[in-house]
Amino acid sequence: IYCLSLRTVKNGYDKRSIQRYKCNDCKKRFCEKGFFARYRHFPKDIINTVELRMHRLSLRETKKEIAKLIYVHVSHVTIFNWCMKFISILDKWASLIDKDYGKIWHIDEKFIKVRGSKDDFAYLFVAIDRKNKIIATFVATARTTNSAKIILKLSESKAGTPEIVVTDKCQIYKKACKIFGRKVKHLRVHFEGKYTAYHGEIIKLSNNRIERKNSDIDLFLHVFRGLKSFRTAEIWIKGFAIYNNYLKPSSISWHKIPKMITSHREIKINFIFYVNLSPFKLTESSL
């Protein structure tokens, strides 16, 4: 359940007679209830709560809505803890399974407010492909060449080496893109766009695509009165990326996600044949 390994064995029962398992690869133990084992609320209610929070609602607004809609009465602190845990889980599953990214990247940075940053604002670096799919994000304390190199390396670890990297005319990207060598074309454009040859075609590339994505991030972060730490900032931004990549454009029902997380044996069957699909699409065929 933690590393998607197939080498799992039964490992006794707990005090409530629930079957335990052990992974022979990561050496971690888990029960058949998975990540929801110690929660008194239903997995469906927890996931619905996290989904509402991704709909640009504050924690206290989410608290009021779930009390009216699904009759779950919890504090805003509990909702925060649910988001911190299950956003991290979904991000890990996506990074393990999904490798379907384009080879044309758009990269830019924007200001966000994070407590503990050196300046008045921190810098959020975002990399997307031509399908508006977020490849990687990184929250940095300063806008430097090293920060640009980090977002490029994070993107490369998930999507492989790109063919074209589109950025604005900031000098940090000119130096950072040299880590790819001469095989990767670096276009420094802004709103006007630039024509370039790509796989026998002439395409026009500009920075408008990433600027549009930054405006969506602004709307998502509007309910925050500043982010409390760099750790929580990273998790919230990853939550936005998951919502943008898999849940916002698709018609998958949220009630299927708890079963995807708890039933690792369904995942391992589909994992062999659908390795290039997202973790949310993996269970659609079996459900």
PyRosetta script that sets phi, psi and omega in degrees:
from pyrosetta import init, pose_from_sequence

init()
pose = pose_from_sequence("IYCLSLRTVKNGYDKRSIQRYKCNDCKKRFCEKGFFARYRHFPKDIINTVELRMHRLSLRETKKEIAKLIYVHVSHVTIFNWCMKFISILDKWASLIDKDYGKIWHIDEKFIKVRGSKDDFAYLFVAIDRKNKIIATFVATARTTNSAKIILKLSESKAGTPEIVVTDKCQIYKKACKIFGRKVKHLRVHFEGKYTAYHGEIIKLSNNRIERKNSDIDLFLHVFRGLKSFRTAEIWIKGFAIYNNYLKPSSISWHKIPKMITSHREIKINFIFYVNLSPFKLTESSL")
pose.set_psi(1, -23.2)
pose.set_omega(1, -179.5)
pose.set_phi(2, -94.3)
pose.set_psi(2, -35.1)
pose.set_omega(2, -175.5)
pose.set_phi(3, -123.4)
pose.set_psi(3, 6.2)
pose.set_omega(3, 179.9)
pose.set_phi(4, 63.5)
pose.set_psi(4, 23.2)
pose.set_omega(4, 179.5)
pose.set_phi(5, -74.2)
pose.set_psi(5, 151.1)
pose.set_omega(5, 176.0)
pose.set_phi(6, -92.3)
pose.set_psi(6, -7.1)
pose.set_omega(6, -176.0)
pose.set_phi(7, -91.4)
pose.set_psi(7, 71.6)
pose.set_omega(7, 178.2)
pose.set_phi(8, -116.5)
pose.set_psi(8, 145.6)
pose.set_omega(8, 179.6)
pose.set_phi(9, -133.0)
pose.set_psi(9, 157.5)
pose.set_omega(9, 176.1)
pose.set_phi(10, -69.5)
pose.set_psi(10, 146.0)
pose.set_omega(10, -174.3)
pose.set_phi(11, -140.7)
pose.set_psi(11, 50.9)
pose.set_omega(11, 175.6)
pose.set_phi(12, 81.6)
pose.set_psi(12, -165.8)
pose.set_omega(12, -178.4)
pose.set_phi(13, -129.0)
pose.set_psi(13, 156.1)
pose.set_omega(13, 174.7)
pose.set_phi(14, -90.6)
pose.set_psi(14, -170.8)
pose.set_omega(14, -175.5)
pose.set_phi(15, -66.7)
pose.set_psi(15, -21.9)
pose.set_omega(15, 179.7)
pose.set_phi(16, -99.6)
pose.set_psi(16, 17.3)
pose.set_omega(16, 177.1)
pose.set_phi(17, 62.5)
pose.set_psi(17, 34.7)
pose.set_omega(17, 176.4)
pose.set_phi(18, -98.4)
pose.set_psi(18, 132.1)
pose.set_omega(18, -176.4)
pose.set_phi(19, -62.0)
pose.set_psi(19, 132.7)
pose.set_omega(19, 174.4)
pose.set_phi(20, -105.4)
pose.set_psi(20, 154.9)
pose.set_omega(20, 178.4)
pose.set_phi(21, -131.7)
pose.set_psi(21, 160.2)
pose.set_omega(21, 175.8)
pose.set_phi(22, -134.9)
pose.set_psi(22, 138.5)
pose.set_omega(22, 177.9)
pose.set_phi(23, -95.4)
pose.set_psi(23, 127.0)
pose.set_omega(23, -179.3)
pose.set_phi(24, -80.7)
pose.set_psi(24, -4.6)
pose.set_omega(24, 177.0)
pose.set_phi(25, -96.1)
pose.set_psi(25, -58.0)
pose.set_omega(25, -179.4)
pose.set_phi(26, -91.1)
pose.set_psi(26, -5.9)
pose.set_omega(26, 176.4)
pose.set_phi(27, 65.4)
pose.set_psi(27, 16.5)
pose.set_omega(27, 179.3)
pose.set_phi(28, -93.5)
pose.set_psi(28, 150.0)
pose.set_omega(28, 178.0)
pose.set_phi(29, -106.2)
pose.set_psi(29, 152.5)
pose.set_omega(29, 177.6)
pose.set_phi(30, -157.6)
pose.set_psi(30, 159.9)
pose.set_omega(30, 178.2)
pose.set_phi(31, -104.0)
pose.set_psi(31, 174.7)
pose.set_omega(31, -174.9)
pose.set_phi(32, -69.5)
pose.set_psi(32, -15.3)
pose.set_omega(32, 175.9)
pose.set_phi(33, -82.0)
pose.set_psi(33, -10.0)
pose.set_omega(33, 175.3)
pose.set_phi(34, 69.1)
pose.set_psi(34, -139.7)
pose.set_omega(34, -175.3)
pose.set_phi(35, -71.3)
pose.set_psi(35, -14.5)
pose.set_omega(35, -177.0)
pose.set_phi(36, -96.1)
pose.set_psi(36, 15.2)
pose.set_omega(36, -170.5)
pose.set_phi(37, -61.8)
pose.set_psi(37, -40.7)
pose.set_omega(37, -173.0)
pose.set_phi(38, -100.7)
pose.set_psi(38, 15.5)
pose.set_omega(38, 179.9)
pose.set_phi(39, -101.4)
pose.set_psi(39, 136.6)
pose.set_omega(39, -179.9)
pose.set_phi(40, -85.1)
pose.set_psi(40, -12.8)
pose.set_omega(40, 177.7)
pose.set_phi(41, -91.9)
pose.set_psi(41, 155.4)
pose.set_omega(41, -179.0)
pose.set_phi(42, -68.3)
pose.set_psi(42, 144.0)
pose.set_omega(42, 177.3)
pose.set_phi(43, -55.0)
pose.set_psi(43, -37.8)
pose.set_omega(43, 179.1)
pose.set_phi(44, -60.7)
pose.set_psi(44, -41.1)
pose.set_omega(44, -179.3)
pose.set_phi(45, -68.5)
pose.set_psi(45, -37.2)
pose.set_omega(45, 179.4)
pose.set_phi(46, -65.5)
pose.set_psi(46, -46.2)
pose.set_omega(46, -179.0)
pose.set_phi(47, -66.8)
pose.set_psi(47, -38.1)
pose.set_omega(47, 176.7)
pose.set_phi(48, -63.1)
pose.set_psi(48, -35.5)
pose.set_omega(48, 177.8)
pose.set_phi(49, -66.5)
pose.set_psi(49, -44.3)
pose.set_omega(49, 177.6)
pose.set_phi(50, -63.1)
pose.set_psi(50, -38.2)
pose.set_omega(50, 179.0)
pose.set_phi(51, -63.4)
pose.set_psi(51, -42.5)
pose.set_omega(51, 178.1)
pose.set_phi(52, -63.1)
pose.set_psi(52, -37.8)
pose.set_omega(52, 179.1)
pose.set_phi(53, -64.1)
pose.set_psi(53, -31.8)
pose.set_omega(53, 178.7)
pose.set_phi(54, -73.4)
pose.set_psi(54, -12.9)
pose.set_omega(54, 179.4)
pose.set_phi(55, -87.0)
pose.set_psi(55, 38.9)
pose.set_omega(55, 174.2)
pose.set_phi(56, 59.0)
pose.set_psi(56, 31.9)
pose.set_omega(56, 173.2)
pose.set_phi(57, -100.5)
pose.set_psi(57, 146.7)
pose.set_omega(57, 174.5)
pose.set_phi(58, -74.7)
pose.set_psi(58, 171.5)
pose.set_omega(58, 180.0)
pose.set_phi(59, -63.1)
pose.set_psi(59, -42.6)
pose.set_omega(59, -179.4)
pose.set_phi(60, -71.5)
pose.set_psi(60, -33.5)
pose.set_omega(60, 174.3)
pose.set_phi(61, -67.2)
pose.set_psi(61, -39.7)
pose.set_omega(61, 176.4)
pose.set_phi(62, -62.7)
pose.set_psi(62, -39.9)
pose.set_omega(62, 177.7)
pose.set_phi(63, -57.9)
pose.set_psi(63, -43.7)
pose.set_omega(63, -179.4)
pose.set_phi(64, -69.3)
pose.set_psi(64, -39.2)
pose.set_omega(64, -176.7)
pose.set_phi(65, -68.8)
pose.set_psi(65, -42.1)
pose.set_omega(65, -179.3)
pose.set_phi(66, -70.5)
pose.set_psi(66, -26.5)
pose.set_omega(66, 175.3)
pose.set_phi(67, -67.1)
pose.set_psi(67, -35.1)
pose.set_omega(67, -179.9)
pose.set_phi(68, -83.6)
pose.set_psi(68, -36.5)
pose.set_omega(68, -171.3)
pose.set_phi(69, -88.9)
pose.set_psi(69, -46.3)
pose.set_omega(69, -175.2)
pose.set_phi(70, -120.5)
pose.set_psi(70, 8.6)
pose.set_omega(70, 174.1)
pose.set_phi(71, 57.9)
pose.set_psi(71, 41.9)
pose.set_omega(71, 175.1)
pose.set_phi(72, -108.9)
pose.set_psi(72, 122.2)
pose.set_omega(72, -175.9)
pose.set_phi(73, -112.9)
pose.set_psi(73, 100.5)
pose.set_omega(73, 178.4)
pose.set_phi(74, -135.3)
pose.set_psi(74, 167.2)
pose.set_omega(74, 178.6)
pose.set_phi(75, -83.9)
pose.set_psi(75, 165.4)
pose.set_omega(75, 178.0)
pose.set_phi(76, -68.0)
pose.set_psi(76, -24.1)
pose.set_omega(76, 176.3)
pose.set_phi(77, -68.1)
pose.set_psi(77, -39.7)
pose.set_omega(77, 176.8)
pose.set_phi(78, -63.0)
pose.set_psi(78, -42.1)
pose.set_omega(78, 178.0)
pose.set_phi(79, -62.4)
pose.set_psi(79, -40.5)
pose.set_omega(79, 177.3)
pose.set_phi(80, -60.6)
pose.set_psi(80, -44.4)
pose.set_omega(80, -180.0)
pose.set_phi(81, -65.2)
pose.set_psi(81, -39.2)
pose.set_omega(81, 176.3)
pose.set_phi(82, -60.6)
pose.set_psi(82, -44.7)
pose.set_omega(82, -179.2)
pose.set_phi(83, -64.2)
pose.set_psi(83, -43.6)
pose.set_omega(83, -178.5)
pose.set_phi(84, -61.0)
pose.set_psi(84, -39.4)
pose.set_omega(84, -176.9)
pose.set_phi(85, -78.0)
pose.set_psi(85, -50.0)
pose.set_omega(85, -169.3)
pose.set_phi(86, -83.2)
pose.set_psi(86, -23.1)
pose.set_omega(86, 170.9)
pose.set_phi(87, -65.8)
pose.set_psi(87, -41.4)
pose.set_omega(87, 178.2)
pose.set_phi(88, -63.6)
pose.set_psi(88, -38.5)
pose.set_omega(88, 179.3)
pose.set_phi(89, -65.3)
pose.set_psi(89, -47.5)
pose.set_omega(89, -179.3)
pose.set_phi(90, -64.7)
pose.set_psi(90, -35.6)
pose.set_omega(90, 177.6)
pose.set_phi(91, -65.6)
pose.set_psi(91, -37.5)
pose.set_omega(91, 178.9)
pose.set_phi(92, -66.8)
pose.set_psi(92, -42.7)
pose.set_omega(92, 178.4)
pose.set_phi(93, -62.8)
pose.set_psi(93, -41.1)
pose.set_omega(93, -179.8)
pose.set_phi(94, -64.9)
pose.set_psi(94, -40.1)
pose.set_omega(94, -179.4)
pose.set_phi(95, -69.7)
pose.set_psi(95, -28.2)
pose.set_omega(95, 179.8)
pose.set_phi(96, -77.5)
pose.set_psi(96, -31.9)
pose.set_omega(96, -169.9)
pose.set_phi(97, -108.2)
pose.set_psi(97, -45.1)
pose.set_omega(97, -169.9)
pose.set_phi(98, -84.8)
pose.set_psi(98, 119.9)
pose.set_omega(98, 176.4)
pose.set_phi(99, -127.3)
pose.set_psi(99, 15.6)
pose.set_omega(99, -174.6)
pose.set_phi(100, -88.5)
pose.set_psi(100, 82.6)
pose.set_omega(100, 178.9)
pose.set_phi(101, -124.6)
pose.set_psi(101, 153.7)
pose.set_omega(101, 178.0)
pose.set_phi(102, -78.5)
pose.set_psi(102, 169.1)
pose.set_omega(102, -178.1)
pose.set_phi(103, -100.7)
pose.set_psi(103, 3.0)
pose.set_omega(103, 172.7)
pose.set_phi(104, -109.6)
pose.set_psi(104, 117.3)
pose.set_omega(104, -176.3)
pose.set_phi(105, -108.2)
pose.set_psi(105, 144.7)
pose.set_omega(105, 171.7)
pose.set_phi(106, -118.5)
pose.set_psi(106, 125.8)
pose.set_omega(106, -175.0)
pose.set_phi(107, -129.2)
pose.set_psi(107, 136.2)
pose.set_omega(107, 178.0)
pose.set_phi(108, -156.2)
pose.set_psi(108, 168.1)
pose.set_omega(108, 177.9)
pose.set_phi(109, -127.6)
pose.set_psi(109, 156.8)
pose.set_omega(109, 178.8)
pose.set_phi(110, -145.0)
pose.set_psi(110, 162.3)
pose.set_omega(110, 178.4)
pose.set_phi(111, -80.9)
pose.set_psi(111, 137.1)
pose.set_omega(111, 168.2)
pose.set_phi(112, -138.6)
pose.set_psi(112, 156.2)
pose.set_omega(112, -176.8)
pose.set_phi(113, -96.7)
pose.set_psi(113, 116.1)
pose.set_omega(113, -179.5)
pose.set_phi(114, -133.3)
pose.set_psi(114, 130.6)
pose.set_omega(114, 178.0)
pose.set_phi(115, -67.6)
pose.set_psi(115, 134.3)
pose.set_omega(115, 178.9)
pose.set_phi(116, 98.4)
pose.set_psi(116, -1.7)
pose.set_omega(116, 178.4)
pose.set_phi(117, -75.1)
pose.set_psi(117, 153.6)
pose.set_omega(117, -177.4)
pose.set_phi(118, -66.4)
pose.set_psi(118, -43.9)
pose.set_omega(118, 178.9)
pose.set_phi(119, -93.5)
pose.set_psi(119, -172.9)
pose.set_omega(119, 176.9)
pose.set_phi(120, -66.1)
pose.set_psi(120, -27.1)
pose.set_omega(120, -179.0)
pose.set_phi(121, -131.8)
pose.set_psi(121, 154.6)
pose.set_omega(121, 169.8)
pose.set_phi(122, -96.9)
pose.set_psi(122, 175.6)
pose.set_omega(122, -176.8)
pose.set_phi(123, -122.1)
pose.set_psi(123, 126.2)
pose.set_omega(123, 177.0)
pose.set_phi(124, -101.8)
pose.set_psi(124, 115.2)
pose.set_omega(124, 176.1)
pose.set_phi(125, -94.7)
pose.set_psi(125, 132.1)
pose.set_omega(125, -177.8)
pose.set_phi(126, -130.6)
pose.set_psi(126, 135.4)
pose.set_omega(126, 175.7)
pose.set_phi(127, -121.8)
pose.set_psi(127, 127.1)
pose.set_omega(127, 178.4)
pose.set_phi(128, -128.9)
pose.set_psi(128, 163.4)
pose.set_omega(128, 175.0)
pose.set_phi(129, -102.7)
pose.set_psi(129, -170.8)
pose.set_omega(129, -175.8)
pose.set_phi(130, -71.0)
pose.set_psi(130, -17.4)
pose.set_omega(130, 177.7)
pose.set_phi(131, -91.8)
pose.set_psi(131, 13.7)
pose.set_omega(131, -178.9)
pose.set_phi(132, 64.1)
pose.set_psi(132, 22.8)
pose.set_omega(132, 177.4)
pose.set_phi(133, -88.5)
pose.set_psi(133, 127.7)
pose.set_omega(133, -177.9)
pose.set_phi(134, -75.9)
pose.set_psi(134, 121.7)
pose.set_omega(134, -179.3)
pose.set_phi(135, -85.2)
pose.set_psi(135, -50.3)
pose.set_omega(135, -177.4)
pose.set_phi(136, -155.2)
pose.set_psi(136, 156.6)
pose.set_omega(136, 175.2)
pose.set_phi(137, -134.6)
pose.set_psi(137, 155.8)
pose.set_omega(137, 179.5)
pose.set_phi(138, -154.9)
pose.set_psi(138, 128.7)
pose.set_omega(138, 178.1)
pose.set_phi(139, -100.8)
pose.set_psi(139, 117.2)
pose.set_omega(139, -175.4)
pose.set_phi(140, -115.3)
pose.set_psi(140, 156.1)
pose.set_omega(140, 178.2)
pose.set_phi(141, -81.1)
pose.set_psi(141, -21.6)
pose.set_omega(141, -177.1)
pose.set_phi(142, -147.9)
pose.set_psi(142, 157.4)
pose.set_omega(142, 178.3)
pose.set_phi(143, -93.9)
pose.set_psi(143, 90.2)
pose.set_omega(143, -175.9)
pose.set_phi(144, -127.9)
pose.set_psi(144, 171.2)
pose.set_omega(144, 177.4)
pose.set_phi(145, -63.8)
pose.set_psi(145, -37.3)
pose.set_omega(145, 178.5)
pose.set_phi(146, -62.7)
pose.set_psi(146, -39.2)
pose.set_omega(146, 177.4)
pose.set_phi(147, -63.9)
pose.set_psi(147, -40.6)
pose.set_omega(147, 177.8)
pose.set_phi(148, -65.1)
pose.set_psi(148, -37.6)
pose.set_omega(148, 177.5)
pose.set_phi(149, -65.6)
pose.set_psi(149, -36.2)
pose.set_omega(149, -179.6)
pose.set_phi(150, -64.2)
pose.set_psi(150, -45.7)
pose.set_omega(150, -179.5)
pose.set_phi(151, -66.0)
pose.set_psi(151, -33.4)
pose.set_omega(151, 177.1)
pose.set_phi(152, -68.4)
pose.set_psi(152, -41.0)
pose.set_omega(152, 179.4)
pose.set_phi(153, -70.0)
pose.set_psi(153, -37.3)
pose.set_omega(153, 175.9)
pose.set_phi(154, -62.7)
pose.set_psi(154, -41.9)
pose.set_omega(154, 178.8)
pose.set_phi(155, -66.2)
pose.set_psi(155, -39.4)
pose.set_omega(155, 179.9)
pose.set_phi(156, -66.1)
pose.set_psi(156, -36.2)
pose.set_omega(156, 179.0)
pose.set_phi(157, -66.3)
pose.set_psi(157, -25.9)
pose.set_omega(157, -179.5)
pose.set_phi(158, -95.3)
pose.set_psi(158, -39.5)
pose.set_omega(158, -171.3)
pose.set_phi(159, -115.9)
pose.set_psi(159, 2.2)
pose.set_omega(159, -177.4)
pose.set_phi(160, 80.3)
pose.set_psi(160, -172.9)
pose.set_omega(160, -178.4)
pose.set_phi(161, -78.1)
pose.set_psi(161, 132.5)
pose.set_omega(161, 179.5)
pose.set_phi(162, -79.2)
pose.set_psi(162, 172.2)
pose.set_omega(162, 173.9)
pose.set_phi(163, -105.5)
pose.set_psi(163, -35.0)
pose.set_omega(163, 177.5)
pose.set_phi(164, -136.6)
pose.set_psi(164, 134.9)
pose.set_omega(164, 175.0)
pose.set_phi(165, -118.9)
pose.set_psi(165, 122.4)
pose.set_omega(165, -178.7)
pose.set_phi(166, -108.4)
pose.set_psi(166, 123.5)
pose.set_omega(166, 178.4)
pose.set_phi(167, -136.4)
pose.set_psi(167, 175.5)
pose.set_omega(167, 171.3)
pose.set_phi(168, -81.8)
pose.set_psi(168, -166.7)
pose.set_omega(168, -173.9)
pose.set_phi(169, -93.3)
pose.set_psi(169, 19.8)
pose.set_omega(169, 176.0)
pose.set_phi(170, -66.6)
pose.set_psi(170, 137.4)
pose.set_omega(170, -173.6)
pose.set_phi(171, -67.6)
pose.set_psi(171, -24.2)
pose.set_omega(171, -176.7)
pose.set_phi(172, -64.2)
pose.set_psi(172, -31.7)
pose.set_omega(172, -178.8)
pose.set_phi(173, -75.7)
pose.set_psi(173, -30.0)
pose.set_omega(173, 179.2)
pose.set_phi(174, -62.3)
pose.set_psi(174, -39.9)
pose.set_omega(174, 179.3)
pose.set_phi(175, -80.5)
pose.set_psi(175, -37.1)
pose.set_omega(175, -176.1)
pose.set_phi(176, -68.1)
pose.set_psi(176, -37.0)
pose.set_omega(176, -176.7)
pose.set_phi(177, -69.7)
pose.set_psi(177, -8.9)
pose.set_omega(177, 177.8)
pose.set_phi(178, -69.4)
pose.set_psi(178, -13.4)
pose.set_omega(178, 178.4)
pose.set_phi(179, -66.5)
pose.set_psi(179, -20.9)
pose.set_omega(179, 179.5)
pose.set_phi(180, -86.5)
pose.set_psi(180, -14.8)
pose.set_omega(180, -177.1)
pose.set_phi(181, 84.0)
pose.set_psi(181, -165.5)
pose.set_omega(181, -175.3)
pose.set_phi(182, -83.6)
pose.set_psi(182, -11.5)
pose.set_omega(182, -177.7)
pose.set_phi(183, -72.8)
pose.set_psi(183, -21.9)
pose.set_omega(183, -179.0)
pose.set_phi(184, -99.4)
pose.set_psi(184, 125.0)
pose.set_omega(184, 179.7)
pose.set_phi(185, -83.9)
pose.set_psi(185, 130.3)
pose.set_omega(185, 179.5)
pose.set_phi(186, -110.9)
pose.set_psi(186, 116.7)
pose.set_omega(186, 178.6)
pose.set_phi(187, -105.1)
pose.set_psi(187, 123.5)
pose.set_omega(187, 178.4)
pose.set_phi(188, -105.6)
pose.set_psi(188, 94.8)
pose.set_omega(188, -177.2)
pose.set_phi(189, -132.0)
pose.set_psi(189, 168.0)
pose.set_omega(189, 176.4)
pose.set_phi(190, -126.6)
pose.set_psi(190, -121.8)
pose.set_omega(190, -174.5)
pose.set_phi(191, -83.3)
pose.set_psi(191, -22.6)
pose.set_omega(191, -174.0)
pose.set_phi(192, -72.4)
pose.set_psi(192, -29.0)
pose.set_omega(192, 178.7)
pose.set_phi(193, 85.4)
pose.set_psi(193, 162.4)
pose.set_omega(193, -179.2)
pose.set_phi(194, -148.3)
pose.set_psi(194, 138.1)
pose.set_omega(194, 178.8)
pose.set_phi(195, -86.3)
pose.set_psi(195, 140.3)
pose.set_omega(195, 179.0)
pose.set_phi(196, -149.3)
pose.set_psi(196, 155.6)
pose.set_omega(196, 178.7)
pose.set_phi(197, -85.6)
pose.set_psi(197, 134.2)
pose.set_omega(197, -179.5)
pose.set_phi(198, -148.4)
pose.set_psi(198, 111.8)
pose.set_omega(198, 178.5)
pose.set_phi(199, 54.4)
pose.set_psi(199, 45.8)
pose.set_omega(199, 176.4)
pose.set_phi(200, 81.0)
pose.set_psi(200, 4.9)
pose.set_omega(200, 179.3)
pose.set_phi(201, -122.2)
pose.set_psi(201, 159.7)
pose.set_omega(201, 174.2)
pose.set_phi(202, -104.9)
pose.set_psi(202, 115.8)
pose.set_omega(202, -178.5)
pose.set_phi(203, -119.7)
pose.set_psi(203, 153.9)
pose.set_omega(203, 179.0)
pose.set_phi(204, -105.6)
pose.set_psi(204, 124.6)
pose.set_omega(204, -178.2)
pose.set_phi(205, -121.1)
pose.set_psi(205, 137.8)
pose.set_omega(205, 176.8)
pose.set_phi(206, -144.0)
pose.set_psi(206, 178.6)
pose.set_omega(206, -179.6)
pose.set_phi(207, -92.6)
pose.set_psi(207, 7.5)
pose.set_omega(207, -178.0)
pose.set_phi(208, -64.3)
pose.set_psi(208, -33.5)
pose.set_omega(208, -176.6)
pose.set_phi(209, -62.7)
pose.set_psi(209, -47.7)
pose.set_omega(209, -179.0)
pose.set_phi(210, -72.7)
pose.set_psi(210, -30.6)
pose.set_omega(210, 176.8)
pose.set_phi(211, -66.4)
pose.set_psi(211, -36.3)
pose.set_omega(211, 176.8)
pose.set_phi(212, -65.9)
pose.set_psi(212, -38.7)
pose.set_omega(212, 178.0)
pose.set_phi(213, -67.4)
pose.set_psi(213, -35.8)
pose.set_omega(213, 177.3)
pose.set_phi(214, -63.5)
pose.set_psi(214, -33.6)
pose.set_omega(214, 177.4)
pose.set_phi(215, -67.5)
pose.set_psi(215, -34.7)
pose.set_omega(215, 174.8)
pose.set_phi(216, -65.0)
pose.set_psi(216, -39.3)
pose.set_omega(216, 177.6)
pose.set_phi(217, -64.9)
pose.set_psi(217, -37.3)
pose.set_omega(217, 177.1)
pose.set_phi(218, -60.4)
pose.set_psi(218, -42.6)
pose.set_omega(218, 178.5)
pose.set_phi(219, -65.7)
pose.set_psi(219, -37.7)
pose.set_omega(219, 179.2)
pose.set_phi(220, -66.3)
pose.set_psi(220, -39.6)
pose.set_omega(220, -177.4)
pose.set_phi(221, -84.6)
pose.set_psi(221, -1.7)
pose.set_omega(221, -176.2)
pose.set_phi(222, -64.4)
pose.set_psi(222, -30.3)
pose.set_omega(222, -177.4)
pose.set_phi(223, -77.6)
pose.set_psi(223, -13.0)
pose.set_omega(223, 178.9)
pose.set_phi(224, -84.0)
pose.set_psi(224, 142.1)
pose.set_omega(224, 171.7)
pose.set_phi(225, -99.4)
pose.set_psi(225, 52.8)
pose.set_omega(225, -174.9)
pose.set_phi(226, 90.2)
pose.set_psi(226, 142.7)
pose.set_omega(226, 179.5)
pose.set_phi(227, -88.3)
pose.set_psi(227, 140.5)
pose.set_omega(227, -168.9)
pose.set_phi(228, -76.1)
pose.set_psi(228, -30.2)
pose.set_omega(228, -177.9)
pose.set_phi(229, -157.2)
pose.set_psi(229, 167.6)
pose.set_omega(229, 178.7)
pose.set_phi(230, -69.0)
pose.set_psi(230, -30.5)
pose.set_omega(230, 178.8)
pose.set_phi(231, -65.4)
pose.set_psi(231, -50.4)
pose.set_omega(231, 179.8)
pose.set_phi(232, -67.1)
pose.set_psi(232, -32.9)
pose.set_omega(232, 177.8)
pose.set_phi(233, -62.5)
pose.set_psi(233, -43.6)
pose.set_omega(233, 178.5)
pose.set_phi(234, -61.3)
pose.set_psi(234, -42.1)
pose.set_omega(234, -177.8)
pose.set_phi(235, -67.7)
pose.set_psi(235, -43.7)
pose.set_omega(235, -179.9)
pose.set_phi(236, -63.7)
pose.set_psi(236, -40.6)
pose.set_omega(236, 179.2)
pose.set_phi(237, -66.7)
pose.set_psi(237, -37.2)
pose.set_omega(237, 175.4)
pose.set_phi(238, -64.0)
pose.set_psi(238, -36.6)
pose.set_omega(238, 176.0)
pose.set_phi(239, -61.8)
pose.set_psi(239, -41.4)
pose.set_omega(239, 176.1)
pose.set_phi(240, -63.5)
pose.set_psi(240, -40.2)
pose.set_omega(240, 179.8)
pose.set_phi(241, -63.7)
pose.set_psi(241, -41.7)
pose.set_omega(241, 178.1)
pose.set_phi(242, -63.0)
pose.set_psi(242, -45.0)
pose.set_omega(242, 179.1)
pose.set_phi(243, -63.1)
pose.set_psi(243, -40.9)
pose.set_omega(243, -179.1)
pose.set_phi(244, -68.8)
pose.set_psi(244, -41.1)
pose.set_omega(244, -173.1)
pose.set_phi(245, -78.4)
pose.set_psi(245, -38.0)
pose.set_omega(245, -168.5)
pose.set_phi(246, -119.2)
pose.set_psi(246, -34.2)
pose.set_omega(246, -168.1)
pose.set_phi(247, -103.4)
pose.set_psi(247, -37.3)
pose.set_omega(247, -179.2)
pose.set_phi(248, -64.7)
pose.set_psi(248, -47.6)
pose.set_omega(248, -176.9)
pose.set_phi(249, -85.9)
pose.set_psi(249, -7.5)
pose.set_omega(249, -173.3)
pose.set_phi(250, -103.7)
pose.set_psi(250, 169.3)
pose.set_omega(250, -179.4)
pose.set_phi(251, -107.1)
pose.set_psi(251, 15.4)
pose.set_omega(251, -178.4)
pose.set_phi(252, -67.8)
pose.set_psi(252, 141.4)
pose.set_omega(252, -179.5)
pose.set_phi(253, -81.8)
pose.set_psi(253, 138.7)
pose.set_omega(253, -177.6)
pose.set_phi(254, -67.3)
pose.set_psi(254, -24.7)
pose.set_omega(254, -177.4)
pose.set_phi(255, -68.8)
pose.set_psi(255, -11.8)
pose.set_omega(255, 178.2)
pose.set_phi(256, -82.1)
pose.set_psi(256, -17.9)
pose.set_omega(256, -175.2)
pose.set_phi(257, -66.1)
pose.set_psi(257, -43.5)
pose.set_omega(257, 178.0)
pose.set_phi(258, -55.7)
pose.set_psi(258, -38.3)
pose.set_omega(258, 179.3)
pose.set_phi(259, -69.0)
pose.set_psi(259, -33.8)
pose.set_omega(259, 177.0)
pose.set_phi(260, -63.1)
pose.set_psi(260, -38.8)
pose.set_omega(260, -177.4)
pose.set_phi(261, -75.9)
pose.set_psi(261, -41.0)
pose.set_omega(261, -173.5)
pose.set_phi(262, -81.0)
pose.set_psi(262, -36.0)
pose.set_omega(262, -174.0)
pose.set_phi(263, -94.5)
pose.set_psi(263, 82.4)
pose.set_omega(263, -179.2)
pose.set_phi(264, -70.3)
pose.set_psi(264, -19.3)
pose.set_omega(264, -179.6)
pose.set_phi(265, -75.0)
pose.set_psi(265, -28.4)
pose.set_omega(265, 172.7)
pose.set_phi(266, -69.6)
pose.set_psi(266, -37.1)
pose.set_omega(266, -179.2)
pose.set_phi(267, -64.4)
pose.set_psi(267, -43.1)
pose.set_omega(267, -174.0)
pose.set_phi(268, -67.7)
pose.set_psi(268, -25.5)
pose.set_omega(268, 176.7)
pose.set_phi(269, -70.9)
pose.set_psi(269, -46.6)
pose.set_omega(269, -177.3)
pose.set_phi(270, -77.8)
pose.set_psi(270, -23.2)
pose.set_omega(270, -176.2)
pose.set_phi(271, -60.4)
pose.set_psi(271, -33.9)
pose.set_omega(271, -177.7)
pose.set_phi(272, -67.7)
pose.set_psi(272, -36.9)
pose.set_omega(272, -172.0)
pose.set_phi(273, -99.2)
pose.set_psi(273, -23.2)
pose.set_omega(273, -174.7)
pose.set_phi(274, -123.7)
pose.set_psi(274, 47.8)
pose.set_omega(274, -174.2)
pose.set_phi(275, -67.7)
pose.set_psi(275, -23.2)
pose.set_omega(275, -177.1)
pose.set_phi(276, -91.6)
pose.set_psi(276, -1.1)
pose.set_omega(276, -179.9)
pose.set_phi(277, -90.3)
pose.set_psi(277, 166.8)
pose.set_omega(277, 178.6)
pose.set_phi(278, -73.8)
pose.set_psi(278, 160.2)
pose.set_omega(278, -180.0)
pose.set_phi(279, -64.5)
pose.set_psi(279, -22.2)
pose.set_omega(279, -179.9)
pose.set_phi(280, -79.3)
pose.set_psi(280, -30.2)
pose.set_omega(280, 177.8)
pose.set_phi(281, -81.0)
pose.set_psi(281, -17.0)
pose.set_omega(281, -177.1)
pose.set_phi(282, -61.9)
pose.set_psi(282, -35.6)
pose.set_omega(282, -175.0)
pose.set_phi(283, -93.6)
pose.set_psi(283, -8.7)
pose.set_omega(283, -177.5)
pose.set_phi(284, -62.0)
pose.set_psi(284, -36.7)
pose.set_omega(284, -178.6)
pose.set_phi(285, -71.1)
pose.set_psi(285, -31.0)
pose.set_omega(285, -177.1)
pose.set_phi(286, -89.2)
pose.set_psi(286, -12.5)
pose.set_omega(286, -179.8)
pose.set_phi(287, -99.8)
pose.dump_pdb("model.pdb")
